[in-house]
Amino acid sequence: MTGKRTYGDRCGVARALDVVGERWALLVVRELLLGPKRFTDLRAGLPHVSSDVLTQRLRELGEAGVVAHRRLDPPGATQVYELTERGQGLEPVVLALGRWGSTAPVADAQAAIGPDALAVALKTQFDPARAGALDASFELRLAGQPFRARVAGGAFAIARGRAELPDAIVEADPGALAQVIWHGRDLGAAVRAGEVAVSGREPRVRRFLTLFPLPPDPGTLKAWPATPSTMPPSPTRSS
């Protein structure tokens, strides 16, 4: 990683940011958490990054041992990128950061959410207490991309690919499903409007969609006004 910028700080936080602190780096990691992707698939999941910047980030993450690339066997014979074991170690960091950021205001109300971003958000917000003894599997087809999801033993798992004999299949644009899960959109209304399609055991789907509550809004901390009249008094020194 010769020539790459560094904070020049021995602290572990600074050293981590030397690796993943550049713009788009952690989002590349997010896109690969659920499995390998081709370059074009990464571009689709990160539509606002240029090809040159994405290529540079992949090269840097590769040099850092976070991302590897390999060529699929025929007939695919295409190159894919995937997280290394070291890269997979970033999953709890990404999930914790996503949970922390989920209470922040959305800067652009029209901003889209991609299939992998929604799938990772589900992992971020899963509440084991709400799941209780639920044991069910689902196939989520987000913008046509299949994800297999399972809730069992108070745990949640999701991965890219089709589910075997799921209890239900849910098809939706990721943004439409996000509206149902987090923004008060009624599932029935979304189904009637053609925004979401459900096949299989709809009552289980309804329960499933309640397992991912947003954390409570911590509120906005008020900064202490930096004016002499409102600053806390300095301690007096006895003579």
Secondary structure by P-SEA (a helix, b strand, c coil): cccccccccccaaaaaaacccccaaaaaaaaaccccccaaaaaaacccccaaaaaaaaaaaaaaccbbbbbbcccccbbbbbbccccccaaaaaaaaaaaacccccccccccccaaaaaaaaaacccccccccccbbbbbbcccbbbbbbbcccbbbbbccccccccccccccaaaaaaaccccccaaaaaaaccccccccaaaaaaaaaccccccccccccccccccccccccccccc
